[in-house]
Amino acid sequence: GVTITRGPSNSRTHVWTYAAGYRDDSPNHCNCPCAGGTASPSFVGNSYFCESATKYVPSIFQWYTNYTMWQGNCYEGSNCCPNDGRPWFNVAQDNPTTQDIEVRWCGYP
């Protein structure tokens, strides 16, 4: 996934997360919350978009190019395709800031 935070490195504030779920058709702790996975951490709240590229058991030898992640072009039958404007985000911060913005690409080992 991708996480966006702001602030100094010792006290970052979460802004938004793009998360990748394992699959979308059966309960698994690695799925998106909308597909029966673990809920987002409290510091993330609802400031995230989670999607899976497949409803089948993913293959480590295949790229799922028909369902590009985080574009909102979900495959037919997806449980994780909201119609509330996501995947684009508009997050109001408490106060104007000149703090650094950090974007991190997070992977599974």
N, CA, C and O of each residue as an XYZ file, in Angstrom:
436
protein
N       0.815     -1.180      0.000
C       0.000      0.000      0.000
C       0.860      1.246      0.000
O       2.086      1.182     -0.093
N       0.202      2.358      0.105
C       0.853      3.666      0.140
C       0.269      4.438      1.311
O      -0.949      4.481      1.488
N       1.128      5.042      2.101
C       0.651      5.844      3.219
C       1.178      7.270      3.097
O       2.326      7.488      2.709
N       0.344      8.219      3.425
C       0.689      9.639      3.361
C       0.558     10.214      4.762
O      -0.497     10.104      5.388
N       1.628     10.826      5.253
C       1.636     11.429      6.582
C       2.231     12.830      6.487
O       2.795     13.220      5.465
N       2.089     13.575      7.584
C       2.694     14.902      7.657
C       3.302     15.094      9.035
O       2.921     14.423      9.995
N       4.255     16.021      9.122
C       4.846     16.340     10.408
C       6.261     15.814     10.551
O       6.777     15.127      9.668
N       6.884     16.146     11.678
C       8.259     15.689     11.923
C       8.317     14.169     12.078
O       7.329     13.534     12.445
N       9.478     13.601     11.797
C       9.608     12.138     11.777
C       9.299     11.474     13.115
O       8.942     10.297     13.138
N       9.423     12.182     14.211
C       9.148     11.567     15.516
C       7.693     11.684     15.949
O       7.315     11.151     16.993
N       6.868     12.379     15.157
C       5.443     12.505     15.528
C       4.575     12.730     14.292
O       3.851     13.722     14.210
N       4.648     11.833     13.356
C       3.884     11.946     12.115
C       2.380     11.874     12.377
O       1.926     11.183     13.289
N       1.618     12.602     11.560
C       0.159     12.569     11.603
C      -0.343     11.923     10.316
O       0.052     12.324      9.221
N      -1.204     10.933     10.449
C      -1.750     10.228      9.279
C      -2.638     11.164      8.468
O      -3.451     11.901      9.025
N      -2.475     11.126      7.143
C      -3.325     11.900      6.237
C      -4.222     10.960      5.432
O      -5.441     11.135      5.421
N      -3.639      9.970      4.761
C      -4.410      9.067      3.912
C      -3.610      7.797      3.667
O      -2.380      7.824      3.692
N      -4.302      6.676      3.428
C      -3.658      5.419      3.078
C      -4.394      4.771      1.908
O      -5.624      4.747      1.865
N      -3.620      4.251      0.968
C      -4.125      3.367     -0.074
C      -3.651      1.974      0.321
O      -2.448      1.714      0.344
N      -4.579      1.080      0.631
C      -4.231     -0.265      1.081
C      -4.602     -1.294      0.021
O      -5.550     -1.109     -0.743
N      -3.841     -2.376     -0.011
C      -4.089     -3.465     -0.955
C      -4.529     -4.696     -0.178
O      -3.805     -5.178      0.694
N      -5.708     -5.201     -0.491
C      -6.204     -6.405      0.147
C      -5.802     -7.647     -0.624
O      -5.497     -7.577     -1.815
N      -5.801     -8.775      0.051
C      -5.390    -10.051     -0.539
C      -6.349    -10.507     -1.636
O      -5.934    -10.790     -2.759
N      -7.621    -10.572     -1.299
C      -8.659    -10.936     -2.272
C     -10.001    -10.462     -1.747
O     -10.091     -9.962     -0.626
N     -11.039    -10.615     -2.547
C     -12.299     -9.967     -2.198
C     -13.495    -10.904     -2.143
O     -14.632    -10.436     -2.201
N     -13.278    -12.207     -2.032
C     -14.461    -13.071     -2.050
C     -14.578    -14.040     -0.885
O     -15.522    -14.830     -0.839
N     -13.644    -13.999      0.055
C     -13.782    -14.856      1.231
C     -13.047    -14.212      2.398
O     -12.055    -13.512      2.195
N     -13.526    -14.441      3.619
C     -12.901    -13.819      4.790
C     -11.430    -14.221      4.935
O     -11.078    -15.393      4.807
N     -10.607    -13.254      5.196
C      -9.179    -13.461      5.407
C      -8.674    -12.222      6.127
O      -9.075    -11.112      5.776
N      -7.816    -12.369      7.114
C      -7.344    -11.209      7.868
C      -6.538    -10.243      7.000
O      -6.335     -9.096      7.397
N      -6.073    -10.677      5.828
C      -5.320     -9.800      4.924
C      -6.209     -9.107      3.893
O      -5.710     -8.366      3.047
N      -7.513     -9.340      3.956
C      -8.436     -8.664      3.043
C      -8.709     -7.241      3.520
O      -8.378     -6.877      4.648
N      -9.307     -6.459      2.659
C      -9.767     -5.130      3.047
C     -10.874     -5.277      4.088
O     -11.554     -6.303      4.115
N     -11.068     -4.273      4.947
C     -12.163     -4.349      5.917
C     -13.523     -4.599      5.258
O     -14.363     -5.299      5.824
N     -13.747     -4.033      4.066
C     -15.023     -4.203      3.373
C     -15.213     -5.618      2.832
O     -16.306     -5.972      2.390
N     -14.153     -6.428      2.865
C     -14.218     -7.804      2.385
C     -13.980     -8.798      3.519
O     -13.544     -9.923      3.274
N     -14.262     -8.393      4.752
C     -14.137     -9.289      5.879
C     -12.774     -9.298      6.544
O     -12.512    -10.140      7.403
N     -11.904     -8.380      6.163
C     -10.574     -8.309      6.764
C     -10.567     -7.521      8.058
O     -11.608     -7.066      8.533
N      -9.390     -7.369      8.617
C      -9.200     -6.638      9.863
C      -9.534     -5.162      9.679
O      -9.228     -4.575      8.642
N     -10.158     -4.573     10.680
C     -10.502     -3.149     10.629
C      -9.236     -2.296     10.568
O      -8.168     -2.726     11.004
N      -9.363     -1.097     10.031
C      -8.216     -0.192      9.984
C      -7.851      0.250     11.404
O      -8.717      0.305     12.277
N      -6.571      0.566     11.638
C      -6.161      1.041     12.959
C      -6.869      2.346     13.322
O      -7.297      3.080     12.431
N      -6.997      2.637     14.586
C      -7.731      3.824     15.029
C      -7.122      5.114     14.493
O      -7.860      6.059     14.211
N      -5.798      5.187     14.343
C      -5.202      6.429     13.846
C      -5.492      6.652     12.360
O      -5.342      7.772     11.872
N      -5.904      5.613     11.635
C      -6.277      5.727     10.226
C      -7.749      6.121     10.110
O      -8.114      6.939      9.266
N      -8.587      5.538     10.956
C     -10.020      5.830     10.900
C     -10.594      5.480      9.542
O     -10.380      4.377      9.041
N     -11.327      6.416      8.939
C     -11.894      6.216      7.606
C     -11.078      6.905      6.525
O     -11.536      7.032      5.389
N      -9.887      7.346      6.861
C      -9.035      8.060      5.897
C      -8.184      7.066      5.111
O      -6.955      7.076      5.193
N      -8.855      6.219      4.356
C      -8.153      5.226      3.550
C      -9.054      4.742      2.422
O     -10.270      4.928      2.445
N      -8.424      4.119      1.442
C      -9.134      3.414      0.387
C      -8.446      2.066      0.230
O      -7.235      2.012      0.019
N      -9.193      0.991      0.329
C      -8.635     -0.353      0.232
C      -9.337     -1.085     -0.899
O     -10.557     -1.022     -1.049
N      -8.536     -1.777     -1.686
C      -9.071     -2.489     -2.830
C      -8.195     -3.710     -3.099
O      -7.012     -3.715     -2.759
N      -8.764     -4.726     -3.700
C      -8.010     -5.896     -4.131
C      -8.083     -5.968     -5.642
O      -9.054     -5.518     -6.251
N      -7.051     -6.538     -6.244
C      -7.030     -6.664     -7.700
C      -7.742     -7.923     -8.181
O      -7.914     -8.119     -9.384
N      -8.154     -8.772     -7.250
C      -8.781    -10.026     -7.660
C      -9.735    -10.542     -6.583
O      -9.598    -10.220     -5.403
N     -10.693    -11.341     -7.013
C     -11.552    -12.029     -6.050
C     -11.119    -13.477     -5.879
O     -11.715    -14.212     -5.092
N     -10.094    -13.892     -6.602
C      -9.584    -15.251     -6.534
C      -8.309    -15.298     -5.690
O      -7.775    -14.255     -5.313
N      -7.827    -16.493     -5.395
C      -6.560    -16.625     -4.686
C      -5.474    -16.050     -5.592
O      -5.255    -16.565     -6.688
N      -4.792    -14.993     -5.154
C      -3.794    -14.365     -6.021
C      -2.618    -15.287     -6.320
O      -2.201    -16.089     -5.484
N      -2.110    -15.153     -7.502
C      -0.931    -15.898     -7.909
C       0.282    -14.976     -7.825
O       0.213    -13.818     -8.236
N       1.385    -15.486     -7.297
C       2.592    -14.663     -7.223
C       3.247    -14.505     -8.590
O       4.194    -13.734     -8.745
N       2.744    -15.234     -9.574
C       3.316    -15.185    -10.907
C       2.447    -14.423    -11.892
O       2.652    -14.540    -13.100
N       1.478    -13.641    -11.412
C       0.549    -12.970    -12.315
C       0.365    -11.518    -11.921
O       0.242    -11.193    -10.740
N       0.347    -10.649    -12.917
C      -0.015     -9.247    -12.731
C      -1.489     -9.121    -13.075
O      -1.917     -9.611    -14.119
N      -2.265     -8.483    -12.231
C      -3.700     -8.318    -12.462
C      -3.942     -6.965    -13.122
O      -4.355     -6.009    -12.466
N      -3.685     -6.895    -14.400
C      -3.741     -5.618    -15.120
C      -5.154     -5.202    -15.509
O      -5.367     -4.046    -15.875
N      -6.116     -6.102    -15.441
C      -7.495     -5.730    -15.782
C      -8.147     -4.885    -14.698
O      -9.090     -4.145    -14.978
N      -7.665     -4.982    -13.479
C      -8.261     -4.277    -12.358
C      -7.175     -3.479    -11.635
O      -6.708     -3.867    -10.565
N      -6.791     -2.380    -12.230
C      -5.724     -1.556    -11.673
C      -6.129     -1.044    -10.298
O      -7.233     -0.531    -10.115
N      -5.235     -1.186     -9.348
C      -5.518     -0.794     -7.970
C      -5.765      0.703     -7.832
O      -5.120      1.516     -8.493
N      -6.696      1.047     -6.974
C      -6.971      2.401     -6.504
C      -7.413      3.364     -7.603
O      -7.231      4.576     -7.485
N      -7.988      2.827     -8.659
C      -8.522      3.678     -9.717
C     -10.044      3.791     -9.627
O     -10.653      4.592    -10.335
N     -10.651      2.993     -8.760
C     -12.100      3.012     -8.637
C     -12.787      2.203     -9.727
O     -14.015      2.193     -9.806
N     -12.011      1.522    -10.573
C     -12.572      0.673    -11.625
C     -12.611     -0.762    -11.118
O     -11.860     -1.615    -11.590
N     -13.465     -1.016    -10.183
C     -13.503     -2.313     -9.526
C     -14.091     -3.370    -10.441
O     -14.879     -3.067    -11.337
N     -13.701     -4.608    -10.206
C     -14.251     -5.694    -10.990
C     -15.698     -5.954    -10.581
O     -16.119     -5.589     -9.483
N     -16.441     -6.580    -11.462
C     -17.855     -6.862    -11.212
C     -18.004     -7.738     -9.980
O     -17.349     -8.774     -9.873
N     -18.849     -7.339     -9.060
C     -19.105     -8.099     -7.851
C     -18.230     -7.718     -6.672
O     -18.330     -8.339     -5.614
N     -17.373     -6.712     -6.824
C     -16.497     -6.307     -5.728
C     -17.304     -5.766     -4.561
O     -18.270     -5.027     -4.750
N     -16.897     -6.143     -3.345
C     -17.512     -5.602     -2.138
C     -16.878     -4.280     -1.715
O     -17.368     -3.610     -0.807
N     -15.794     -3.915     -2.374
C     -14.985     -2.786     -1.924
C     -14.920     -1.671     -2.959
O     -13.857     -1.090     -3.178
N     -16.011     -1.377     -3.575
C     -16.011     -0.334     -4.600
C     -17.007      0.754     -4.193
O     -18.158      0.738     -4.630
N     -16.567      1.695     -3.359
C     -17.485      2.717     -2.867
C     -17.859      3.714     -3.954
O     -17.144      3.861     -4.945
N     -18.964      4.385     -3.767
C     -19.377      5.408     -4.718
C     -19.423      6.779     -4.045
O     -20.237      7.629     -4.405
N     -18.550      6.983     -3.073
C     -18.540      8.252     -2.332
C     -17.398      9.170     -2.754
O     -16.965     10.015     -1.971
N     -16.904      9.013     -3.987
C     -15.835      9.865     -4.461
C     -14.459      9.235     -4.370
O     -13.501      9.739     -4.956
N     -14.356      8.128     -3.635
C     -13.063      7.472     -3.546
C     -12.756      6.797     -4.866
O     -13.699      6.438     -5.572
N     -11.542      6.604     -5.240
C     -10.350      6.561     -4.417
C      -9.692      7.922     -4.185
O      -8.737      8.009     -3.414
N     -10.171      8.971     -4.821
C      -9.554     10.281     -4.627
C      -9.899     10.790     -3.245
O     -10.973     10.494     -2.722
N      -9.017     11.536     -2.662
C      -9.270     11.970     -1.305
C      -9.146     13.477     -1.169
O      -8.408     14.137     -1.900
N      -9.885     13.991     -0.221
C      -9.860     15.400      0.135
C      -9.924     15.418      1.655
O     -10.985     15.214      2.245
N      -8.779     15.664      2.282
C      -8.685     15.604      3.729
C      -8.448     17.007      4.272
O      -7.468     17.662      3.918
N      -9.348     17.459      5.127
C      -9.176     18.768      5.767
C      -8.287     18.604      6.997
O      -8.595     17.814      7.890
N      -7.200     19.341      7.039
C      -6.312     19.327      8.194
C      -6.813     20.347      9.211
O      -7.503     21.301      8.851
N      -6.467     20.147     10.468
C      -6.950     21.031     11.529
C      -6.517     22.483     11.329
O      -7.300     23.409     11.539
N      -5.269     22.669     10.925
C      -4.720     24.008     10.756
C      -3.831     24.040      9.525
O      -3.272     23.015      9.135
N      -3.696     25.218      8.905
C      -2.716     25.313      7.813
C      -1.337     24.923      8.351
O      -1.021     25.169      9.516
N      -0.533     24.320      7.496
C       0.769     23.844      7.963
C       1.820     23.970      6.878
O       1.513     23.965      5.686
N       3.037     24.082      7.302
C       4.183     24.025      6.394
C       4.993     22.767      6.682
O       6.136     22.644      6.243
N       4.400     21.837      7.418
C       5.096     20.593      7.761
C       5.351     19.752      6.513
O       4.621     19.835      5.525
N       6.399     18.946      6.582
C       6.727     18.042      5.492
C       5.628     17.009      5.297
O       4.985     16.577      6.253
N       5.423     16.619      4.037
C       4.525     15.523      3.680
C       5.414     14.349      3.307
O       6.386     14.510      2.569
N       5.083     13.173      3.812
C       5.860     11.980      3.499
C       4.942     10.950      2.868
O       3.847     10.693      3.367
N       5.394     10.360      1.767
C       4.660      9.294      1.092
C       5.541      8.055      1.137
O       6.692      8.083      0.702
N       4.990      6.972      1.665
C       5.751      5.716      1.779
C       5.025      4.599      1.053
O       3.811      4.438      1.168
N       5.801      3.835      0.303
C       5.302      2.629     -0.337
C       5.572      1.489      0.633
O       6.719      1.272      1.024
N       4.544      0.766      1.023
C       4.667     -0.304      2.006
C       4.425     -1.640      1.312
O       3.456     -1.782      0.567
N       5.277     -2.597      1.544
C       5.120     -3.899      0.920
C       5.062     -5.012      1.935
O       5.419     -4.832      3.100
N       4.618     -6.142      1.492
C       4.557     -7.328      2.334
C       5.851     -8.107      2.136
O       6.271     -8.328      1.000
N       6.482     -8.520      3.214
C       7.803     -9.171      3.076
C       7.801    -10.429      2.257
O       8.848    -11.051      2.079
